[in-house]
Amino acid sequence: MSESYSAPVEKLLKVGEPHGNSWTLSVPEGVTREHTNELIRLASDFELFDEGDEPAAYGPVHARRALGLLGVEAAVLPLLDMLSRVDDADDDWVGEDVPEILARIGRVAIQPLTDYLESPKNKPWARVAAARALQLIGKSHPDQKPVVVEALADVLRSYRTNPPDVNTFLAVGLEELRAREHAQLVEEVLQSGRVDQIGFDWDEIRVHLGLRPKKDISSRVREDQGWKLGQAIDSVLGEKRSNDPFDAPD
């Protein structure tokens, strides 16, 4: 290992692959905001991450989560720099974790995320991750929801030149935030065809945005009841759920 770390941060090299929803193992005793520089350095050590499945390889994952749990504002730009790996390295850990980490840091991340999302120089799935981070901020910080909604809508207005994947997740993000004031914009984008037509229930999204009346959902209710029963069984047989609001399903 080429990098050296203080004893508290070095613990993150021994935790191993994360399992389950809880992130608490990513902040072992002794790791604090005083270790910000080390945590950012470890979080960015992709050479270590790419080495394999040894426990140390997951040190960067835990360091990134620690930055989010500790609310380290200085980590916003380094975390944004990592999003290119979603496209370049098919890095699911970055794609799944970094939006949530940025959302945990909160409002200070909104403008950098907006700038990143707006730039066509950034790759499509990295921009999708930025949109996801903004959506999560809007959901977890209700006072910031209007700012987030306007940021997503502003980028969606360029739907004719945006990649379809970006349009898709912007539209879904506005629906998740129940941004009915932008329902007509979403409908315009859907009518343009510049979205992913497969894998999304656009009729249901239209319902949520008030674009059409609620349809017959009897079959959907039955499906939801079956899903909820499965969730109840999993909660009894599986891992204990965390009280962390970010661990709850969307």
PyMOL commands that set and color helices and strands:
alter all, ss='L'
color gray80, all
select helices_A, chain A and resi 7-13+24-26+33-43+46-49+55-69+73-82+84-88+92-105+107-118+124-140+142-156+164-176+180-192+202-208+218-237+245-247
alter helices_A, ss='H'
color red, helices_A
deselect
rebuild
show_as cartoon
